[in-house]
Amino acid sequence: MIPWKTLAATTAMALALVAAPAAAQLSVDVTDESASSLKIAVPTLPTQQSVQTPAGTTEELGRKIAEVIASDLKGSGLFEPSGPAGVPSVTVPEVTFPSFDKWGSYEALVHGFVRSTGGAADITVGCYLYDVALKSELTRQGYVVAPGDWRRAAHKCADAIYARLSGESPFFDSRIAYIAESGPKDKRVKRLAIMDSDGANHRFITNGQSIALTPRFSPDYKSIVYVSYLNNRVRIYVYDIGTGKQRLVTESNNPTFAPRWSPDGRNILFSMAVAGNTDIYRVSAAGGTPVRLTTSPAIDVGGSYSPDGTRIVFESDRSGGQQVYTMNADGSGQQRISHGGGRYATPEWSPRGDLIAFTKISGDFKIAVMTPGGDNERILTNGWQDEQPTWSPNGRVLQFFRTSPGRQGASQVWQVDLTGVNERRIPTPLSGSDPAWGPLLP
């Protein structure tokens, strides 16, 4: 991956892109479920001259990049994008001087360009956002990438648009780790896989000889921790994304599951059942002797750190049924925070620190959120079996997996935002479970 560079810092660029101040208050509200989607036009990004690259011509890339931008924006549920098919084409001069009159049916307009000198040389992608009514520029960004990384340029552009119009941090340029499932339910093959946040650039990490479960990205995005079951041995591995190598953190004959990183990446929480009693443990990410954090005779499962690393949220049946508890990072100060009807499972602390997502079990399985104090509980989904939420980097969207009923029922990765209205399935080549959303790509 060639490092990202803004065009303003690239002296060889013929067109310097610099930050432009906003002249309008065009915006969307990510928390308003009744708000209408903002209409935005995304025409093909033009090129001064169609040049061949290893990823296609710059003309082809201009269309593909626009398609990804429109797809990202549509998938957020906040925008109603049109294009690139079916909308007017634009010329390179129009990128910086739009013909606003022909875009009067839209509220916002995306322009950009693609340029390359050909061959394996970097491509330059420019991205502009305009307020159509006020005929003003809202933001402009530029990226220089290897031709094969054109999708990242598209995600970056969509991120810039989302951030400018919502006031929230972006999340499109990120990846998902999940468990790809195949075969009958009683002999399911489970492989670790990763993909872009929209399901593209999919690849398998493990070959299926062992069962892989519950992956999680490290805070620095360089590694994935997961559980492997093989020949009655349970191992927690850390897989290095850059080198493709993995190292053993801990192993046992005891059932072990749900590893979770500490925010500083130094420790890993996990759950382990010893002599029929399940507790939460902490182990150094480099390996070593695990430290037991819970000692209740009940089943204590999970463990997700607060963003500052001082607290841990987990589930326990010590009160008679599955409920959500919090404790200090050293295991002290354990207290129950959930008090509604039904059962509560798989709690996950938001990267913003303001909410905890969980699986609500009350007849069906649903995805829900509440505050760290247990207040303002809200159900976000209404599937038959929705479980194991994972947060987007900006803490405004959740992915989870949904299993359809019946003997032939399959699991799929789904996504929903905090309104509970904007829901969609993330495409995967096989059935998918245990999604884990990573931070923004560096």
N, C-alpha and C positions, 0 to 999 in steps of 0.2 A: 504493500500500500504506500503510495507516494504521499508524503505529508501534505496536509491541506494548507493552502496559502490564499489569503485574500488578494484580489487583484490590485488593491491599493498598495500592497507590499511587493508587487512583482514589477520590477522596473522595465522589463522587456515588453510589457503589454502596450499595445497601441491605444487602448481605451482604458483609462484608470477609473476604477470604481471606488467611490468614497461614500461614507455614510451620509444620508440625506435626512434632514429633519422632517418630522411628520407635520403636515399642514392640515390634517383633518382628524376627526375623532371616530372614523369608521371602525367598528369593533363588533365582536361577538362575545356572548356570555356563556362560558362553559358550564355554569351551574343552573342555567335557566332552562328547564325542560319544556317550557311553552314557547320559547323563542323560535322564530322562523329561521331557516337556513339562509345564509348570505349568498346571493347569486354572484358568481365569479367566473370570468371567462379565462380560459387557458389555451390560447392558440399555440400551434407548433412554434418552437424556437427557431428562428431563421439562421442561416449561415451565409456569410459573404460569398463563399465558394464551397461547393460540395467536394470534400476531400476524404479519401479512403483512410480508415483507421482499422486496427485489429478488431474493433467492436462494431464496425459498419461505417458508412459514410457519415459525415457531420450532418448531412441533411436527414438521414435516418435517425441519428441520435437526437436531433432536435424534436422529432415527433415522439420518440420513445420517452425522452425526458419529460415532455409535456404530459404524456399519458400517465406516468408515475406521479407527477405532481398532482394532477387531477384526481387520481385514485386515492392518494394520501388524504387530500382535503375532503373528498367525499366520505372516506372511511371514518373520519373524525366525527361525522354527523353534524358538524357546525356549518358546513358549506354546501352549496348546490353548484358544483362546477359544471361548466360546459366546455367541451373541447377535449383534445384538439380537433377531432373529427366534427364536422358540422358547424364550425365557426370560421369567420374570415381569416385568411392568412395575413401575415404582416411582413414587411420588409425590414432589413437591418436598420435603416434610418428611423423607422417607426418605433423601434425599441426604446429609444430615448425621447422621441417626440411622437407620442401616440396620437392617432386620429380618433379622438374621444367620441366624435359624433356617431361613428358606426358601432359604438359599444353602449349606447344609451339604455339598453334593456338590462344592463348589468350594474351591480353596485361596485364591484372591484374588478381589476384587470391585471393579469399576469403577463409580462413580456420577458424576453430573454434572448440569448443567442448562444451558438456553439461555434467554436473556432479551433482549428488545428493546422499544423504544418504538414500533417500526414505521417504515415507509418506508425511506429510505436511511440512517437512523441506525445507529450501531454495534450489533453484537450482543455480548452478554456470555456467555462460555462458562466454566463451572466444571468442574473435573475432580478427582475424589477416588479414592484407592486404599486398599483395606482388606485386612487379613489376616483371613480368615473364621474360622479356628480360634481365634485370640486375640481376635477382635472388637475390633480396634484399627485406627486410622488410620495409614497409612504415609506418605502424602504428599497434598498438595492444591495445586492450581494454578488460576489463573484468567487469562483472556485477553479483551481487548476488541479486536474486529476489525471491519472493514467486512464487510457480509453476504457479499460475493463471496469473501472470504478464509476462509470457514468451514472449508475443507479444511486450511488451515494450522493452525487451532485444533485440529483433530482430530489432525494430525501432532504438534503440540506436546504434546498430552495423551499420545499414545502414547510420545513421547520421554521424558516425565516418568516414565511407568510403567516403561519399559525401563531407564532410568537408575537408578531406585530399586531395582528387583529384580535387576539384573545388576551394579550397581556400575561400569558402563562409561559413557562419554560417549554421548550420543544420536546418531541419524543419520537419522531419518525425515523431518524437516523440511529437506530438501535437494533439489537438482535434478540431473538428468543431461543432459549434452549428448551427442549421438551423431550418426551419419550414417545418414539414412533412405535406403534403396536401393529402386529400382524398375526395371523393364525387364529385358530379357535380359542374361545375364552378359557378353556381348561388347559391349553398349551400355548399361551400367548408368548410371542417373541417380542421383547422390549429392548429397543436400541436407543441410545442417546443420539440426538440430532440437534442441529442448530439451523437457524434461518433468519432472514431479515424480519423486521416487525410486521411486514405485510405478507410474509410467506415465501418471498422470493429468495434466490441464492441458497437453496436448501442443500444440506449435506449431512450424511450420517457420520457419527464419531466412533461408535462401537459397532461390532459386527453381529451381535445377537447371540453369541455363544454363551454369554452370561446375561442375567437379567439386570438392566439398568433402571434406576428409580430416582426420583426427586432431585433433579439437577438444580444448581443455583450458580449464577455468575459471581465471580469475585468483584469487590468494589472497583478494582483497577481494570476490569474487563479482560485481564490476561488469562484467567483460568476459570474452570467450571468444577465445582465439587459435586459428586454424585455417589449413590450407593450401588454396589455391585454384588449380586448373589450368584455364587458358583460353587457347586459341590458342597453344599451345607456350610460354606464359609461366607461370611458377610464382610465386605470391605468398603471403606470410604476412600475414594480416590480423588485426587485433584488432577484434572486434565489441563495441560498447557496448550492454549489455542495456537500460539505461534509456532511451537516446535512439534506439536502432535504427540508429545510424550506425556505420560502420566506417572504419578508417584503415589505410593500408599501412605495414607494418614493413620489409619487404625483398622484392625480387623478383629473378628470375634466369631464364636459359634452362636452367639446370642442374636436374636432379631434386632436389627439396627436400621434406623430410618431417619428421614427428614433432616439432613445436614443443612446448616445455615451459617453464613459468614458473619463475623462481627464487622462493624462499619470500617474498622481500620485494617481488616484483612488478616489480622494476626491469629485469630481464634476461629474455631468452628463449633457450633452447637450441634448436638444430635440427640436422638432418643434411643434408648437401648433397654430391652427387657431381660432382666436377670432373675432367675428363679421365679418367674411369673410376675415380677414387679417391674413396671416400666417407669423409668426416670429420665430426666434430662441431664446431659453431660456436656462439658466443655473440654476441647482438646486443642492444643496448639496446631496451627495450620501446617507446621513443619513436622508434626507427629509428636509422640510422647505418651505419657500416662494421662488418661482422661480424668477430669475432676467432676464429681457428682454434685449437681446443683439442687436437685429436689430429693427428698427423702420420704415423701408421703407413701403410705401403703397403697394408694390409689394409682391409676394409670395417668401419668403425666407425659404429655406428648407435644412435640413441635418445638417451638422456640424461635422467636424472631426478634432481633434487636430493634430498639428505637434508633432513629438516625444518629443520635449523639452517643450511642453505645452504653448508656447508663441503665437502661431498663430492658426487660425481656417480656414478651407476651407469649403465652402458651395455653394449651388446653388441658383440663384435668377433670376426672369424674369423681373427685374426692367428696363432692356434695351429693352424689347419687346419680348424676348424669353429666354428660359432657358440657363444660362451661369454660369461659375464657378467664384467665388469671394473668396478672402481671407480677413481676418481682424485680428486685435490683439485679444488676449484672453478676453479683457474687452469690445469688440465690436467696438473699435475705428479703424481708418485706413482702412476702407473697400475699396477694389479696385477689379476691374474685371481683370482676368488673361487669360480667354479664348477668342479667336478672330477668330476661324475658322468657316467654314460653318456648318450648322446644329445646333442642340441643345446639351446641356451638362447637365448631371444629375448624382446624387449619387456619388460625389467625395469622395475619401478616401486617406488620406495621408499615404505614405509608412512608415513603422517602421524605415527605414534607413534615411528618411527625404529627399531623393533625387528625388522622383517622387510622382505624384498624379495620382491615377487611377480614371476612371470615365466611365459612360455610354455615348457613342456617339450616338445621334439619328439623323440619316440622311437617311430617308427611313426606313432601318432596324435599330435594336439596336445592337451596337457593344461595346466591351470592349476596352478601349484605355488608354494610359498613356501620361503624359507630365510633364515637370519640374514645380516646384513651381512658377516659373516666367511665365509659360504659353508657354514655348518654346518646340521644338522637339516633337510635338504631333505624336504619333504612334498608329495605329490601330492594335490590337492583335488578334481579332476574327472576324469571318465572318458568324455568325449564323443569323437566322431570327430574334430572339429576345433574345439577351444576355444582362443581366443587373446586377447591384449591385455587383461590384467587392469587394473582401476582400483579404487582403494581408497575405501571409505566414509570419511566425515569422522572416525570414531572408530577406524579401522584394524582393525576386527573383521569386516568383510564385504567381498567383492569382487564387482564386476560384470565381465562379459567378453562376447564374442560367440561364438556357436556356429553353425557352418555345417553344414548337412546334406549328405550325399553326393549325387552324381549331377549331371547337366547342369541339372536344375531345382532343385538345392539352394539353399536360402535361408539367410540369416544372421539370427539373433535375439539379442536381449540377454538374458543370463542372470545369475543371482546365486547366490553360494555363501558360506557363512561359513567360519571357520577350522577348524571340525570336519570339513568336507568332506561332511557329512551333509545339512545343510539347504540344498537347492538348489531354485531356482524360476525360471521364465521371466518376464521383465518385458514386459507387453503393449505393442506398438507398432503403429500403423496400417499400416506398411509393414515390409519387412525392415530390420534394423538392425545396424550394426557400429560399431566404434571408440567404445564408450561412455567417457564421462569424468565421474566423480563429482565434484561440487562440494562446497565446505565447507557447514556449516550456514548456512541463510539468516539474515541479520542481523535 
